[in-house]
Amino acid sequence: MYKHFFKRIIDFCIAFVALSVLLLPLVLIALWLHFANKGAGVFFFQERPGKNGKIFKVIKFKSMTDECDADGNLLPNEMRITKVGRFVRKTSIDELPQLINVLKGDMSLIGPRPLLLEYLPYYTEHERLRHTVRPGITGWAQVNGRNAVKWDDRLEMDAYYVEHFSLGMDLKIIFKTIKNVLISKDIEVVPTGRLLNVERAEKMNKQ
């Protein structure tokens, strides 16, 4: 009952209340980013696969400029991220616009994180379970190591969540998420991990 009915209602209600309460702070942060990003915009939109593989655009606060080198190529991430961007990433504030995705039904508050489209061909059959539920702003893998965990383990945790999730498990994830955000645990301001498609393509080439 929770999985097929109440979870969506709870998601919608919490997202609506949170956006209403946080509206003024979010507007102020958006204005701050508008000036810090040097005309690059306030929001970051990127296509991601959701429930049943449906493609949607995830919304995040943009934490980098669009500055390029002399040849017109984007500068490395560590050179484009702003001081404000570092702050919103470290505090996970950059994820808050995804509450809009939750309202629209693209995402849930809790579930496997929506990953890049480029990763789709590289999942195992078991890992594809992640696309049988709505992706989440936070999830089982995020509170158990996040980017510090190897891809195989992260995706296995996503599948484990789909097979076992319940109201009790979701509450546990929420509390662990709040704790991790408060102490900035497992948060990479500028991610340095390898892309899943690159890692698995290399493995396939070696076989």
ZISULQUI-V489617 format. One record per backbone hydrogen bond with DSSP energy under -0.5 kcal/mol. CO is the residue of the C=O (numbers start at 1). NH is the residue of the N-H. Records with the same first field share a line. If there is no record, write none. Layout:
CO->NH / NH
This chain:
1->5 / 6
2->7
5->9
6->10
7->11
8->12
9->13
10->14
11->15
12->16
13->17
14->18
15->19
16->20
17->21
18->22
19->23
22->26
23->27
24->28
25->29
26->30
27->31
28->32
29->33
30->34
31->35
32->36
33->37
34->39
35->38
37->40
42->62
43->45
44->60
46->58
47->117
48->56
50->53
51->54
54->50
56->48 / 58
58->46
60->44
63->82
67->75
69->72
73->69
76->79 / 80
77->80 / 81
80->65
82->86
83->87
84->88
85->89
86->90
87->91
88->93 / 94
89->92
92->95
93->96
94->61
95->98
96->99
97->100 / 101
98->102
99->103
100->104
101->105 / 106 / 107
102->105
106->135
108->137
109->138
112->136
115->49
116->119
117->120
119->122
120->123
124->128
126->129
127->130
128->131
129->132
130->133
131->52
135->108
138->111
139->143
141->144 / 146
142->145
145->148
146->149
150->154
151->155
152->156
153->157
154->158
155->159
156->160
157->161
158->162
159->163
160->164
161->164 / 165
166->170
167->171
168->172
169->173
170->174
171->175
172->176
173->177
174->178
175->179
176->180
177->181
178->182
179->183
180->185
181->184
184->187
186->147 / 188
187->189
189->191
195->199
196->200
197->201
198->202
199->203
200->204
201->205
202->206
203->207
